[in-house]
Amino acid sequence: MIFLFSYGSLQLERVQLARFGRRLEGRPDALPNHRLTTVKMPGGTVPIVQRSPGEEVLGVIYQLGAEELAAADAYEGVEYARRLVTLKSGVTAWVYLSRESA
């Protein structure tokens, strides 16, 4: 099983339909010892997650197939690095972190 933790636009139904061809079923979870912030990039402001002891980022965990994970990689682009993390629930999942934080 492949789990992906999303704290941003991958939670949007329109993004899921465009990327995966389906609406994902997820459940709430949290990423401990990280914080959510934003950075200005060409084209706008984007959310990023950075390490921050004692804080947590709320989001949703989804179960994906390998092809869907590859589609998520293409969507997230070079600003993010995909890393395995342990969520508050104890589940190990992929998450897209800022390259500096990863």
ChimeraX commands (.cxc) that place a marker at each C-alpha (Angstrom):
marker #1 position 0.00,0.00,0.00 radius 0.5
marker #1 position 1.16,3.49,-0.82 radius 0.5
marker #1 position 0.03,6.32,1.44 radius 0.5
marker #1 position 0.34,10.01,0.62 radius 0.5
marker #1 position -0.16,12.82,3.13 radius 0.5
marker #1 position -1.52,16.02,1.63 radius 0.5
marker #1 position -1.65,19.41,3.30 radius 0.5
marker #1 position -2.47,21.45,0.20 radius 0.5
marker #1 position -3.98,21.41,-3.26 radius 0.5
marker #1 position -3.97,17.63,-3.70 radius 0.5
marker #1 position -6.97,17.71,-1.35 radius 0.5
marker #1 position -9.00,19.61,-3.96 radius 0.5
marker #1 position -11.48,17.50,-5.91 radius 0.5
marker #1 position -10.72,19.30,-9.21 radius 0.5
marker #1 position -6.98,18.55,-8.80 radius 0.5
marker #1 position -7.66,14.90,-7.95 radius 0.5
marker #1 position -9.93,14.44,-10.98 radius 0.5
marker #1 position -7.37,16.09,-13.28 radius 0.5
marker #1 position -4.38,14.15,-11.91 radius 0.5
marker #1 position -5.84,10.77,-10.96 radius 0.5
marker #1 position -9.10,10.57,-12.88 radius 0.5
marker #1 position -11.00,9.97,-9.65 radius 0.5
marker #1 position -11.88,11.54,-6.34 radius 0.5
marker #1 position -9.63,10.20,-3.57 radius 0.5
marker #1 position -11.05,8.96,-0.29 radius 0.5
marker #1 position -8.92,10.12,2.62 radius 0.5
marker #1 position -8.94,10.57,6.35 radius 0.5
marker #1 position -7.57,13.34,8.57 radius 0.5
marker #1 position -4.09,12.97,10.02 radius 0.5
marker #1 position -1.21,15.21,11.07 radius 0.5
marker #1 position 2.53,15.51,10.46 radius 0.5
marker #1 position 4.28,16.08,13.80 radius 0.5
marker #1 position 7.29,18.36,14.26 radius 0.5
marker #1 position 6.62,20.36,11.10 radius 0.5
marker #1 position 4.90,23.64,10.29 radius 0.5
marker #1 position 3.05,24.95,7.28 radius 0.5
marker #1 position 4.23,28.18,5.71 radius 0.5
marker #1 position 4.20,29.79,2.27 radius 0.5
marker #1 position 6.88,31.03,-0.09 radius 0.5
marker #1 position 6.68,33.30,-3.10 radius 0.5
marker #1 position 7.54,31.59,-6.36 radius 0.5
marker #1 position 7.29,32.74,-9.94 radius 0.5
marker #1 position 3.59,32.53,-10.64 radius 0.5
marker #1 position 2.37,32.95,-7.06 radius 0.5
marker #1 position 2.59,31.84,-3.47 radius 0.5
marker #1 position 2.84,28.14,-2.65 radius 0.5
marker #1 position 2.48,26.23,0.64 radius 0.5
marker #1 position 5.48,24.37,2.00 radius 0.5
marker #1 position 6.15,22.26,5.07 radius 0.5
marker #1 position 9.31,22.72,7.09 radius 0.5
marker #1 position 10.67,20.97,10.17 radius 0.5
marker #1 position 9.64,22.67,13.39 radius 0.5
marker #1 position 9.82,20.76,16.70 radius 0.5
marker #1 position 6.63,20.80,18.72 radius 0.5
marker #1 position 4.36,21.92,15.88 radius 0.5
marker #1 position 2.20,19.85,13.53 radius 0.5
marker #1 position 0.65,20.18,10.11 radius 0.5
marker #1 position -2.95,19.05,9.62 radius 0.5
marker #1 position -3.86,17.29,6.42 radius 0.5
marker #1 position -5.38,14.21,4.83 radius 0.5
marker #1 position -3.88,10.78,4.16 radius 0.5
marker #1 position -4.78,9.01,0.92 radius 0.5
marker #1 position -4.08,5.54,-0.45 radius 0.5
marker #1 position -2.72,5.61,-4.01 radius 0.5
marker #1 position -1.45,3.28,-6.68 radius 0.5
marker #1 position 2.09,3.53,-8.09 radius 0.5
marker #1 position 0.89,5.31,-11.26 radius 0.5
marker #1 position -1.05,7.82,-9.16 radius 0.5
marker #1 position 2.03,8.53,-7.03 radius 0.5
marker #1 position 3.99,9.21,-10.23 radius 0.5
marker #1 position 1.21,11.59,-11.32 radius 0.5
marker #1 position 1.46,13.37,-7.96 radius 0.5
marker #1 position 5.23,13.70,-8.46 radius 0.5
marker #1 position 4.66,15.34,-11.84 radius 0.5
marker #1 position 2.08,17.69,-10.33 radius 0.5
marker #1 position 4.28,18.81,-7.41 radius 0.5
marker #1 position 7.30,19.60,-9.59 radius 0.5
marker #1 position 10.84,20.55,-8.63 radius 0.5
marker #1 position 9.97,22.84,-5.71 radius 0.5
marker #1 position 9.23,19.82,-3.53 radius 0.5
marker #1 position 10.99,16.61,-2.55 radius 0.5
marker #1 position 8.95,13.50,-1.72 radius 0.5
marker #1 position 9.98,11.90,1.58 radius 0.5
marker #1 position 8.68,9.11,3.81 radius 0.5
marker #1 position 7.44,10.30,7.20 radius 0.5
marker #1 position 5.61,8.85,10.17 radius 0.5
marker #1 position 2.31,10.59,10.78 radius 0.5
marker #1 position 0.63,11.22,14.13 radius 0.5
marker #1 position -1.51,8.11,13.55 radius 0.5
marker #1 position 1.65,5.98,13.24 radius 0.5
marker #1 position 1.14,5.41,9.50 radius 0.5
marker #1 position 4.21,5.78,7.27 radius 0.5
marker #1 position 3.35,7.95,4.28 radius 0.5
marker #1 position 4.94,9.99,1.53 radius 0.5
marker #1 position 4.77,13.77,1.84 radius 0.5
marker #1 position 6.08,16.60,-0.31 radius 0.5
marker #1 position 8.47,18.77,1.72 radius 0.5
marker #1 position 10.28,21.89,0.67 radius 0.5
marker #1 position 13.61,20.96,-0.90 radius 0.5
marker #1 position 15.45,22.93,1.81 radius 0.5
marker #1 position 13.64,21.02,4.56 radius 0.5
marker #1 position 14.01,17.61,2.93 radius 0.5
marker link #1:1,2 radius 0.2
marker link #1:2,3 radius 0.2
marker link #1:3,4 radius 0.2
marker link #1:4,5 radius 0.2
marker link #1:5,6 radius 0.2
marker link #1:6,7 radius 0.2
marker link #1:7,8 radius 0.2
marker link #1:8,9 radius 0.2
marker link #1:9,10 radius 0.2
marker link #1:10,11 radius 0.2
marker link #1:11,12 radius 0.2
marker link #1:12,13 radius 0.2
marker link #1:13,14 radius 0.2
marker link #1:14,15 radius 0.2
marker link #1:15,16 radius 0.2
marker link #1:16,17 radius 0.2
marker link #1:17,18 radius 0.2
marker link #1:18,19 radius 0.2
marker link #1:19,20 radius 0.2
marker link #1:20,21 radius 0.2
marker link #1:21,22 radius 0.2
marker link #1:22,23 radius 0.2
marker link #1:23,24 radius 0.2
marker link #1:24,25 radius 0.2
marker link #1:25,26 radius 0.2
marker link #1:26,27 radius 0.2
marker link #1:27,28 radius 0.2
marker link #1:28,29 radius 0.2
marker link #1:29,30 radius 0.2
marker link #1:30,31 radius 0.2
marker link #1:31,32 radius 0.2
marker link #1:32,33 radius 0.2
marker link #1:33,34 radius 0.2
marker link #1:34,35 radius 0.2
marker link #1:35,36 radius 0.2
marker link #1:36,37 radius 0.2
marker link #1:37,38 radius 0.2
marker link #1:38,39 radius 0.2
marker link #1:39,40 radius 0.2
marker link #1:40,41 radius 0.2
marker link #1:41,42 radius 0.2
marker link #1:42,43 radius 0.2
marker link #1:43,44 radius 0.2
marker link #1:44,45 radius 0.2
marker link #1:45,46 radius 0.2
marker link #1:46,47 radius 0.2
marker link #1:47,48 radius 0.2
marker link #1:48,49 radius 0.2
marker link #1:49,50 radius 0.2
marker link #1:50,51 radius 0.2
marker link #1:51,52 radius 0.2
marker link #1:52,53 radius 0.2
marker link #1:53,54 radius 0.2
marker link #1:54,55 radius 0.2
marker link #1:55,56 radius 0.2
marker link #1:56,57 radius 0.2
marker link #1:57,58 radius 0.2
marker link #1:58,59 radius 0.2
marker link #1:59,60 radius 0.2
marker link #1:60,61 radius 0.2
marker link #1:61,62 radius 0.2
marker link #1:62,63 radius 0.2
marker link #1:63,64 radius 0.2
marker link #1:64,65 radius 0.2
marker link #1:65,66 radius 0.2
marker link #1:66,67 radius 0.2
marker link #1:67,68 radius 0.2
marker link #1:68,69 radius 0.2
marker link #1:69,70 radius 0.2
marker link #1:70,71 radius 0.2
marker link #1:71,72 radius 0.2
marker link #1:72,73 radius 0.2
marker link #1:73,74 radius 0.2
marker link #1:74,75 radius 0.2
marker link #1:75,76 radius 0.2
marker link #1:76,77 radius 0.2
marker link #1:77,78 radius 0.2
marker link #1:78,79 radius 0.2
marker link #1:79,80 radius 0.2
marker link #1:80,81 radius 0.2
marker link #1:81,82 radius 0.2
marker link #1:82,83 radius 0.2
marker link #1:83,84 radius 0.2
marker link #1:84,85 radius 0.2
marker link #1:85,86 radius 0.2
marker link #1:86,87 radius 0.2
marker link #1:87,88 radius 0.2
marker link #1:88,89 radius 0.2
marker link #1:89,90 radius 0.2
marker link #1:90,91 radius 0.2
marker link #1:91,92 radius 0.2
marker link #1:92,93 radius 0.2
marker link #1:93,94 radius 0.2
marker link #1:94,95 radius 0.2
marker link #1:95,96 radius 0.2
marker link #1:96,97 radius 0.2
marker link #1:97,98 radius 0.2
marker link #1:98,99 radius 0.2
marker link #1:99,100 radius 0.2
marker link #1:100,101 radius 0.2
marker link #1:101,102 radius 0.2
view
